[in-house]
Amino acid sequence: MVPSMLSKKNKQSRARLVKRWKDKLQNGAINEGVIWELPEPTADRPHGYKYRLNYTFPSGAYIRYDNGAGKKDHKHLGTSIEPYEFIDVNHLIEDFEQDVLQSGGIL
């Protein structure tokens, strides 16, 4: 394979950054996230997105939504891990923010 063809293939197979943020809030919490659109869906990411949204309270407790390789969509609320039903990126962010607010966080 010639280098120019390899380069074109690599560009096509890369995930596209949809959104990334990191905010240190007035209460000392950290709100951060990254969402990628995959080049194609996978068995554990049939919707075609890879994501990690995390809110860390000053106490060290956290809320996390993620779908690491082989783990499918799920969320961490305190010490519990629950399945998460991914609908779309907007719902993902709204659901995450709702859990943060319900847990006493600020945005």
Backbone as ProteinMPNN parsed JSONL, in Angstrom:
{"seq_chain_A": "MVPSMLSKKNKQSRARLVKRWKDKLQNGAINEGVIWELPEPTADRPHGYKYRLNYTFPSGAYIRYDNGAGKKDHKHLGTSIEPYEFIDVNHLIEDFEQDVLQSGGIL", "coords_chain_A": {"N_chain_A": [[0.848, -1.167, 0.0], [0.617, 2.176, -0.881], [1.944, 5.167, 0.678], [0.189, 7.447, 0.448], [-2.324, 6.315, 0.043], [-2.632, 4.882, 2.408], [-2.677, 6.98, 4.237], [-5.079, 8.253, 3.499], [-6.929, 6.22, 4.105], [-6.566, 6.006, 6.908], [-7.51, 8.518, 7.744], [-10.21, 8.303, 7.119], [-10.999, 6.32, 8.855], [-10.97, 7.367, 11.382], [-12.321, 8.536, 14.485], [-14.689, 11.185, 14.93], [-14.499, 14.183, 16.656], [-17.125, 15.323, 18.58], [-17.968, 16.869, 20.761], [-16.328, 18.524, 23.444], [-15.49, 19.307, 26.768], [-14.363, 20.972, 29.755], [-14.805, 22.056, 32.91], [-14.08, 23.877, 35.784], [-15.894, 24.379, 38.578], [-17.612, 26.87, 40.626], [-18.171, 25.73, 43.098], [-16.099, 24.03, 43.467], [-16.276, 21.641, 42.165], [-15.675, 19.47, 39.322], [-16.606, 19.447, 36.015], [-16.699, 17.546, 33.225], [-16.36, 16.346, 29.864], [-16.35, 14.243, 26.944], [-17.235, 13.519, 23.647], [-17.367, 11.358, 20.967], [-17.906, 10.688, 17.53], [-18.05, 7.676, 15.985], [-16.394, 6.079, 13.161], [-17.961, 4.027, 12.215], [-20.722, 2.079, 13.485], [-20.376, -0.208, 16.3], [-20.417, -3.48, 17.872], [-20.72, -3.095, 20.662], [-21.282, -0.445, 20.687], [-23.676, 0.409, 19.169], [-24.981, 2.687, 18.299], [-23.03, 4.295, 17.336], [-21.415, 6.109, 18.743], [-18.865, 7.166, 21.007], [-18.281, 7.893, 24.348], [-17.614, 9.884, 27.319], [-18.689, 11.25, 30.164], [-18.243, 13.191, 32.971], [-18.697, 14.136, 36.323], [-17.214, 15.442, 39.041], [-17.527, 15.742, 42.405], [-16.525, 18.03, 45.05], [-16.062, 16.447, 47.291], [-15.082, 14.138, 46.261], [-16.806, 12.235, 45.366], [-18.574, 11.013, 42.482], [-20.319, 11.356, 39.315], [-20.736, 9.495, 36.471], [-21.087, 8.978, 33.032], [-20.558, 6.605, 30.617], [-19.15, 4.596, 27.951], [-17.117, 2.578, 27.711], [-14.853, 0.436, 25.887], [-16.261, -2.693, 25.268], [-18.022, -2.491, 27.394], [-20.528, -1.398, 27.019], [-23.296, 0.998, 27.091], [-23.56, 2.829, 30.059], [-24.071, 4.123, 33.429], [-22.529, 5.66, 36.243], [-23.535, 6.176, 39.419], [-22.815, 7.461, 42.31], [-21.928, 4.737, 44.198], [-23.149, 2.884, 42.64], [-23.658, 1.15, 39.523], [-25.375, 1.493, 36.59], [-27.281, 0.363, 33.755], [-27.486, 2.35, 30.776], [-29.719, 3.887, 28.564], [-29.009, 4.857, 25.506], [-30.112, 7.46, 23.488], [-29.729, 9.767, 21.826], [-27.154, 12.255, 21.211], [-27.925, 14.745, 22.337], [-29.904, 13.98, 24.237], [-28.279, 12.41, 25.872], [-26.527, 14.313, 27.077], [-28.443, 15.927, 28.364], [-29.632, 14.049, 30.16], [-27.418, 13.39, 31.751], [-26.812, 15.913, 32.887], [-29.186, 16.311, 34.33], [-29.021, 14.239, 36.254], [-26.758, 15.153, 37.62], [-27.694, 17.589, 38.723], [-29.836, 16.627, 40.314], [-28.369, 15.294, 42.177], [-27.299, 17.227, 43.702], [-25.371, 18.79, 42.541], [-23.926, 21.619, 40.744], [-24.204, 23.447, 37.683]], "CA_chain_A": [[0.0, 0.0, 0.0], [1.421, 3.4, -0.94], [1.652, 6.031, 1.817], [-0.969, 8.33, 0.268], [-3.531, 5.512, 0.241], [-2.692, 4.588, 3.826], [-3.079, 8.205, 4.9], [-6.501, 8.461, 3.23], [-7.673, 5.221, 4.862], [-6.516, 6.374, 8.316], [-8.387, 9.661, 7.97], [-11.593, 7.842, 7.034], [-11.326, 5.416, 9.943], [-10.853, 8.051, 12.662], [-13.528, 9.07, 15.117], [-14.824, 12.641, 14.819], [-14.844, 14.832, 17.911], [-18.413, 16.014, 18.539], [-17.991, 17.883, 21.821], [-15.394, 18.326, 24.555], [-15.49, 20.412, 27.718], [-13.86, 20.756, 31.116], [-15.083, 23.259, 33.683], [-13.95, 23.848, 37.242], [-17.031, 25.188, 39.0], [-17.455, 27.681, 41.837], [-18.247, 24.882, 44.294], [-14.923, 23.167, 43.485], [-16.52, 20.438, 41.352], [-15.17, 19.474, 37.947], [-17.557, 18.908, 35.042], [-15.964, 17.357, 31.979], [-16.891, 15.323, 28.985], [-15.9, 14.133, 25.564], [-18.119, 12.68, 22.833], [-16.808, 11.086, 19.645], [-18.699, 9.92, 16.57], [-17.2, 6.644, 15.4], [-16.557, 5.951, 11.711], [-19.084, 3.114, 12.003], [-21.175, 1.449, 14.739], [-19.745, -1.459, 16.716], [-21.34, -4.326, 18.627], [-21.013, -2.507, 21.965], [-21.674, 0.959, 20.465], [-24.472, 0.328, 17.94], [-25.401, 4.037, 17.914], [-21.904, 4.923, 16.658], [-20.772, 7.15, 19.558], [-18.046, 6.826, 22.17], [-18.387, 9.072, 25.2], [-17.301, 9.845, 28.75], [-19.113, 12.472, 30.832], [-17.885, 12.984, 34.367], [-18.854, 15.247, 37.256], [-16.575, 15.065, 40.293], [-17.836, 16.652, 43.511], [-15.356, 18.317, 45.891], [-15.869, 15.328, 48.233], [-14.498, 13.007, 45.546], [-17.879, 11.441, 44.759], [-18.731, 11.393, 41.08], [-21.329, 10.815, 38.408], [-20.079, 9.277, 35.189], [-21.751, 8.252, 31.956], [-19.541, 6.215, 29.65], [-19.343, 3.341, 27.225], [-15.796, 2.032, 27.406], [-14.841, -0.749, 25.026], [-16.753, -3.926, 25.868], [-18.866, -2.258, 28.563], [-21.815, -0.852, 26.589], [-23.718, 2.253, 27.705], [-23.912, 2.711, 31.472], [-23.767, 5.303, 34.233], [-22.09, 5.463, 37.625], [-24.163, 7.125, 40.334], [-22.269, 7.042, 43.598], [-21.272, 3.425, 44.106], [-23.906, 1.969, 41.761], [-23.485, 1.21, 38.07], [-26.657, 1.136, 35.981], [-27.321, 0.486, 32.296], [-28.012, 3.609, 30.263], [-30.292, 3.751, 27.221], [-28.579, 5.969, 24.651], [-31.062, 7.848, 22.451], [-28.916, 10.601, 20.951], [-26.194, 13.058, 21.961], [-28.641, 15.748, 23.136], [-30.482, 13.307, 25.405], [-27.163, 11.997, 26.726], [-26.096, 15.471, 27.863], [-29.564, 16.316, 29.234], [-29.761, 13.053, 31.23], [-26.261, 13.565, 32.62], [-27.001, 17.142, 33.658], [-30.286, 16.087, 35.261], [-28.495, 13.446, 37.379], [-25.867, 16.024, 38.39], [-28.519, 18.52, 39.501], [-30.57, 15.856, 41.307], [-27.415, 14.843, 43.199], [-26.825, 18.4, 44.435], [-24.311, 19.504, 41.817], [-24.274, 22.823, 39.994], [-23.648, 23.45, 36.32]], "C_chain_A": [[0.897, 1.234, 0.0], [1.018, 4.335, 0.189], [0.425, 6.919, 1.637], [-2.279, 7.572, 0.461], [-3.715, 5.187, 1.721], [-3.195, 5.808, 4.593], [-4.574, 8.463, 4.706], [-7.347, 7.483, 4.038], [-7.702, 5.58, 6.345], [-7.444, 7.539, 8.62], [-9.848, 9.226, 7.976], [-11.966, 6.982, 8.236], [-11.227, 6.081, 11.323], [-12.213, 8.519, 13.167], [-13.506, 10.594, 14.99], [-15.249, 13.207, 16.163], [-16.142, 15.62, 17.74], [-18.423, 17.155, 19.546], [-16.993, 17.502, 22.9], [-15.472, 19.54, 25.461], [-14.847, 19.986, 29.024], [-14.014, 22.075, 31.851], [-14.83, 22.99, 35.161], [-14.97, 24.848, 37.766], [-16.764, 25.893, 40.328], [-17.46, 26.84, 43.108], [-17.051, 23.927, 44.41], [-15.083, 21.89, 42.68], [-15.886, 20.6, 39.969], [-16.194, 18.768, 37.073], [-16.809, 18.78, 33.72], [-16.59, 16.258, 31.142], [-16.251, 15.359, 27.619], [-16.829, 13.149, 24.85], [-17.511, 12.579, 21.439], [-17.853, 10.363, 18.788], [-17.747, 8.949, 15.881], [-17.399, 6.572, 13.89], [-17.687, 4.996, 11.328], [-19.485, 2.497, 13.341], [-20.399, 0.165, 15.023], [-20.764, -2.261, 17.527], [-21.698, -3.703, 19.977], [-21.344, -1.012, 21.883], [-22.5, 1.029, 19.171], [-24.965, 1.684, 17.437], [-24.271, 4.814, 17.257], [-21.22, 6.047, 17.427], [-19.977, 6.529, 20.703], [-18.059, 8.073, 23.049], [-17.947, 8.785, 26.634], [-17.681, 11.212, 29.313], [-18.886, 12.252, 32.319], [-18.067, 14.268, 35.162], [-18.279, 14.772, 38.578], [-16.867, 16.136, 41.337], [-16.574, 16.914, 44.317], [-15.046, 17.189, 46.882], [-15.175, 14.129, 47.584], [-15.542, 12.082, 44.939], [-18.039, 11.884, 43.302], [-19.946, 10.744, 40.433], [-20.62, 10.66, 37.072], [-21.006, 8.51, 34.263], [-20.634, 7.871, 30.986], [-19.912, 4.908, 28.972], [-17.985, 2.822, 26.757], [-15.905, 0.738, 26.611], [-15.279, -1.994, 25.802], [-17.719, -3.736, 27.026], [-20.257, -1.742, 28.24], [-22.155, 0.42, 27.365], [-24.12, 2.02, 29.161], [-23.581, 4.02, 32.191], [-23.408, 4.88, 35.649], [-22.741, 6.562, 38.455], [-23.742, 6.72, 41.736], [-21.548, 5.717, 43.422], [-22.009, 2.454, 43.182], [-23.567, 2.211, 40.295], [-24.772, 0.684, 37.464], [-26.546, 1.206, 34.468], [-27.902, 1.844, 31.92], [-28.534, 3.38, 28.85], [-29.967, 4.992, 26.409], [-29.641, 6.213, 23.585], [-30.348, 8.67, 21.391], [-28.028, 11.478, 21.831], [-26.896, 14.082, 22.844], [-29.257, 15.136, 24.389], [-29.395, 12.863, 26.387], [-26.75, 13.145, 27.646], [-27.196, 15.903, 28.828], [-29.71, 15.351, 30.413], [-28.628, 13.187, 32.244], [-26.452, 14.8, 33.507], [-28.126, 17.006, 34.682], [-29.805, 15.284, 36.476], [-27.555, 14.286, 38.244], [-26.698, 16.947, 39.297], [-29.286, 17.802, 40.607], [-29.668, 15.372, 42.447], [-26.801, 16.017, 43.961], [-25.701, 19.157, 43.761], [-24.84, 20.79, 41.205], [-23.646, 22.724, 38.623], [-23.338, 24.875, 35.893]], "O_chain_A": [[1.833, 1.324, 0.795], [-0.134, 4.309, 0.622], [-0.318, 7.124, 2.597], [-3.242, 8.128, 0.988], [-4.837, 5.216, 2.228], [-4.033, 5.688, 5.486], [-5.261, 8.851, 5.651], [-8.373, 7.87, 4.598], [-8.75, 5.472, 6.981], [-8.103, 7.543, 9.66], [-10.639, 9.738, 8.768], [-13.14, 6.919, 8.601], [-11.389, 5.402, 12.337], [-13.114, 8.847, 12.395], [-12.441, 11.21, 14.949], [-16.241, 12.766, 16.744], [-16.246, 16.479, 16.864], [-18.836, 18.27, 19.228], [-16.826, 16.329, 23.232], [-15.514, 20.675, 24.984], [-14.794, 18.802, 29.355], [-13.427, 23.087, 31.466], [-15.308, 22.0, 35.715], [-14.913, 26.031, 37.433], [-15.825, 25.561, 41.051], [-16.818, 27.205, 44.092], [-16.99, 23.114, 45.333], [-14.125, 21.132, 42.528], [-15.605, 21.71, 39.517], [-16.598, 17.639, 37.352], [-16.343, 19.773, 33.162], [-17.261, 15.363, 31.656], [-15.687, 16.368, 27.197], [-17.162, 12.09, 25.381], [-17.184, 13.588, 20.815], [-18.594, 9.519, 19.29], [-16.76, 9.359, 15.271], [-18.453, 6.96, 13.387], [-18.293, 5.128, 10.265], [-18.653, 2.405, 14.243], [-19.844, -0.461, 14.12], [-21.85, -1.765, 17.829], [-22.853, -3.771, 20.398], [-21.653, -0.389, 22.898], [-22.069, 1.641, 18.193], [-25.327, 1.812, 16.268], [-24.507, 5.876, 16.681], [-20.514, 6.858, 16.827], [-20.366, 5.515, 21.282], [-17.871, 9.184, 22.554], [-17.909, 7.643, 27.092], [-17.059, 12.219, 28.973], [-19.297, 11.228, 32.865], [-17.649, 15.345, 34.736], [-18.781, 13.819, 39.173], [-16.495, 17.297, 41.167], [-15.643, 16.11, 44.279], [-13.892, 17.002, 47.267], [-14.733, 13.213, 48.277], [-15.219, 11.242, 44.098], [-17.677, 13.005, 42.944], [-20.506, 9.758, 40.913], [-19.975, 11.594, 36.597], [-21.629, 7.524, 34.657], [-19.849, 8.728, 30.579], [-20.853, 4.218, 29.366], [-17.746, 2.651, 25.562], [-16.919, 0.041, 26.66], [-14.731, -2.303, 26.86], [-18.194, -4.72, 27.593], [-21.095, -1.662, 29.138], [-21.372, 0.862, 28.206], [-24.915, 1.13, 29.461], [-22.911, 4.898, 31.647], [-23.91, 3.886, 36.174], [-22.515, 7.747, 38.21], [-24.256, 5.747, 42.287], [-20.655, 5.598, 42.583], [-21.55, 1.332, 42.966], [-23.235, 3.325, 39.889], [-25.213, -0.423, 37.775], [-25.792, 2.027, 33.945], [-28.709, 2.412, 32.656], [-27.864, 2.749, 28.032], [-30.572, 6.047, 26.597], [-30.027, 5.294, 22.863], [-30.355, 8.323, 20.21], [-28.138, 11.445, 23.057], [-26.499, 14.269, 23.994], [-29.149, 15.701, 25.477], [-29.585, 12.937, 27.601], [-26.637, 12.962, 28.858], [-26.914, 16.212, 29.986], [-29.892, 15.791, 31.548], [-28.854, 13.108, 33.452], [-26.275, 14.735, 34.724], [-28.021, 17.537, 35.787], [-30.149, 15.619, 37.61], [-27.553, 14.148, 39.467], [-26.427, 17.062, 40.492], [-29.378, 18.312, 41.723], [-30.145, 15.077, 43.543], [-25.891, 15.828, 44.769], [-25.133, 20.076, 44.351], [-26.048, 21.02, 41.156], [-22.67, 22.001, 38.426], [-22.863, 25.096, 34.779]]}, "name": "protein", "num_of_chains": 1, "seq": "MVPSMLSKKNKQSRARLVKRWKDKLQNGAINEGVIWELPEPTADRPHGYKYRLNYTFPSGAYIRYDNGAGKKDHKHLGTSIEPYEFIDVNHLIEDFEQDVLQSGGIL"}
